[in-house]
Amino acid sequence: MRFELGDTVVDKEHEAAALSDQEYIAIITAAFENEKGWKYAKLKCLEAICMKLSFEVSTTIGPLEYQYGQRAERWRQLYQEMKLEFRTSSAFPSLGKQSGQDPYFYTGMHENLRRGE
């Protein structure tokens, strides 16, 4: 999940990572226990990151400037994209190649290849 979300800087644990390993494990485990799957877990991870970062603000102290608001906005944008993807991909099966996936329904799907039909 860290690789998919780009949350791979973990050398300073709580300072750099958006979520801890324990938070990722808890969210992913809950998603699979409820049979929701990987995309749902990814959506919930992004939601947790957005909630966590929503309290961080940009700060300027003399010549020093911290732009935490930009970091939060990046995660919010990823969350919105994933929410849209989750809604569209889980609501309906793929009907053709236009979605970039193999179609759910296709000509000859009921043919028995062992019988030569």
C-alpha positions as CSV (number, residue, x, y, z in Angstrom):
1,M,0.0,0.0,0.0
2,R,2.9,2.4,0.8
3,F,4.2,2.0,-2.8
4,E,0.8,2.5,-4.4
5,L,0.2,5.7,-2.4
6,G,3.8,7.0,-2.5
7,D,4.2,7.0,1.2
8,T,7.6,5.4,1.2
9,V,9.7,7.8,3.3
10,V,9.7,6.0,6.7
11,D,13.1,6.7,8.0
12,K,11.8,9.4,10.4
13,E,8.7,7.3,11.2
14,H,6.1,9.7,12.6
15,E,7.6,12.8,11.1
16,A,7.7,11.8,7.4
17,A,5.2,9.0,6.9
18,A,1.6,9.9,6.3
19,L,0.4,6.8,8.3
20,S,2.3,4.3,10.5
21,D,2.6,0.6,9.6
22,Q,0.1,-0.2,12.3
23,E,-2.5,2.1,10.8
24,Y,-2.0,0.6,7.4
25,I,-2.3,-2.9,8.7
26,A,-5.4,-2.1,10.7
27,I,-7.2,-0.5,7.7
28,I,-6.2,-3.2,5.2
29,T,-7.1,-6.0,7.7
30,A,-10.5,-4.4,8.3
31,A,-11.2,-4.0,4.6
32,F,-10.4,-7.7,3.9
33,E,-12.3,-9.0,6.9
34,N,-15.4,-7.2,5.6
35,E,-14.7,-8.6,2.1
36,K,-14.3,-5.1,0.6
37,G,-11.0,-5.7,-1.1
38,W,-7.8,-3.8,-2.0
39,K,-9.4,-0.7,-3.7
40,Y,-11.6,-0.1,-0.7
41,A,-8.6,-0.4,1.7
42,K,-6.7,2.1,-0.5
43,L,-9.6,4.5,-0.4
44,K,-9.8,4.2,3.4
45,C,-6.1,4.7,3.8
46,L,-6.4,7.9,1.7
47,E,-9.3,9.0,3.8
48,A,-7.3,8.5,7.0
49,I,-4.4,10.4,5.6
50,C,-6.6,13.3,4.6
51,M,-8.2,13.4,8.1
52,K,-4.8,13.3,9.7
53,L,-3.3,16.1,7.6
54,S,-6.4,18.3,7.6
55,F,-5.1,19.9,10.8
56,E,-1.7,20.9,9.4
57,V,-1.4,24.4,8.1
58,S,1.2,26.4,6.3
59,T,3.4,28.4,8.7
60,T,6.0,31.1,8.3
61,I,8.4,32.0,11.1
62,G,10.8,34.7,10.0
63,P,12.7,33.4,6.9
64,L,11.6,29.8,7.6
65,E,8.5,28.6,5.8
66,Y,6.6,25.3,6.1
67,Q,4.1,24.5,3.3
68,Y,2.0,21.7,5.0
69,G,-1.1,22.9,3.2
70,Q,0.3,21.8,-0.2
71,R,1.0,18.3,1.2
72,A,-2.6,18.0,2.5
73,E,-3.9,19.2,-0.9
74,R,-1.9,16.6,-2.7
75,W,-3.4,13.8,-0.6
76,R,-6.9,15.3,-0.9
77,Q,-6.6,15.2,-4.7
78,L,-5.5,11.5,-4.6
79,Y,-8.4,10.8,-2.4
80,Q,-10.9,12.4,-4.7
81,E,-9.4,10.5,-7.7
82,M,-9.5,7.2,-5.9
83,K,-13.1,7.8,-4.7
84,L,-14.2,8.4,-8.3
85,E,-12.3,5.3,-9.5
86,F,-13.8,3.2,-6.7
87,R,-17.3,4.3,-7.4
88,T,-17.1,3.7,-11.2
89,S,-15.2,0.4,-11.1
90,S,-17.2,-1.3,-8.4
91,A,-20.6,-0.2,-9.5
92,F,-20.7,-1.8,-12.9
93,P,-18.8,-4.6,-14.6
94,S,-16.5,-3.6,-17.5
95,L,-18.4,-3.8,-20.8
96,G,-15.5,-3.3,-23.2
97,K,-12.0,-2.4,-23.9
98,Q,-12.6,1.3,-23.5
99,S,-12.1,1.0,-19.7
100,G,-8.6,-0.4,-20.2
101,Q,-9.7,-3.8,-18.6
102,D,-10.8,-7.0,-20.2
103,P,-14.5,-7.0,-20.8
104,Y,-16.7,-8.7,-18.3
105,F,-19.1,-9.9,-21.0
106,Y,-17.8,-11.1,-24.4
107,T,-18.9,-13.0,-27.5
108,G,-18.5,-16.7,-27.0
109,M,-18.1,-16.7,-23.2
110,H,-20.5,-19.7,-22.8
111,E,-18.7,-21.8,-25.4
112,N,-17.2,-25.1,-24.2
113,L,-13.7,-25.1,-25.5
114,R,-13.2,-28.8,-24.6
115,R,-16.1,-29.8,-26.9
116,G,-15.0,-27.7,-29.8
117,E,-18.1,-25.5,-29.9
